[in-house]
Amino acid sequence: MAYTVSLTTLAEADVYTAFERIRTVAPASAAHWLTGLFVALRTLADMSIRCPVIPEVDAIGSPVRHLLYGKRTGVPRVLFDIQIHGAAGA
C-alpha cells in the first residue's frame, strides 16, 4: 500500500537546520546529504513498515517508527507515524 509522505513544519525546519550545519563543515557534501535524505523519505511511501517502532512507544502511546539516515556520527533520527485515512473514493 502506498502512503503519502509529508513533513510537519517543524520537521522541515529541522531538516534545513541540519543541512546548514553540514554545509558549514562539509560544503561539498551538504547538497548530496539533503537530496539523499529526501530520497530516503520518499521510500517511506511504499516501505514504511521496514522501519522499527521506537523504543519509547509505551511512553508515547502511539506506534511511532523511526528511520535512521546517514553513515557518520550524528545520524538523524526521523520519527514518523502511519496515518490511515478513509478509503479511496469514500
URGI-V892582 format. One record per residue. N is the residue number from 1. SS is DSSP state (alpha for helix, beta for strand, coil for the rest). OMEGA is omega in radians with two decimals (NA if undefined). Layout:
N;SS;OMEGA
N;SS;OMEGA
This chain:
1;coil;3.12
2;coil;3.11
3;coil;3.01
4;coil;3.14
5;coil;3.09
6;coil;3.13
7;coil;2.98
8;coil;3.11
9;alpha;3.13
10;alpha;3.14
11;alpha;3.12
12;alpha;3.09
13;alpha;3.10
14;alpha;3.13
15;alpha;-3.09
16;alpha;3.03
17;alpha;3.10
18;alpha;3.11
19;alpha;-3.14
20;alpha;3.11
21;alpha;3.12
22;alpha;-3.12
23;alpha;3.13
24;alpha;-3.10
25;alpha;-3.12
26;coil;-3.05
27;alpha;-3.11
28;alpha;-3.08
29;alpha;-2.99
30;alpha;-3.12
31;alpha;3.10
32;alpha;3.12
33;alpha;-3.10
34;alpha;3.11
35;alpha;3.13
36;alpha;3.12
37;alpha;3.14
38;alpha;3.04
39;alpha;3.13
40;alpha;3.12
41;alpha;3.12
42;alpha;3.14
43;alpha;3.12
44;alpha;3.14
45;alpha;-3.10
46;alpha;-3.03
47;alpha;-3.05
48;alpha;-3.09
49;alpha;3.06
50;alpha;-3.12
51;coil;-3.07
52;coil;3.00
53;beta;-3.07
54;coil;3.13
55;coil;-3.10
56;coil;-3.04
57;alpha;-3.13
58;alpha;-3.14
59;alpha;-3.10
60;alpha;-3.13
61;coil;3.14
62;coil;-3.09
63;coil;3.12
64;coil;3.13
65;beta;3.06
66;beta;3.06
67;beta;3.07
68;beta;-3.09
69;beta;3.08
70;coil;-3.08
71;coil;-3.04
72;coil;3.11
73;coil;3.13
74;coil;-3.14
75;coil;3.13
76;beta;3.08
77;beta;-3.13
78;beta;3.13
79;beta;3.12
80;beta;3.01
81;coil;-3.13
82;coil;3.13
83;coil;3.11
84;coil;3.09
85;coil;-3.11
86;coil;-3.13
87;coil;3.13
88;coil;3.11
89;coil;-3.11
90;coil;NA
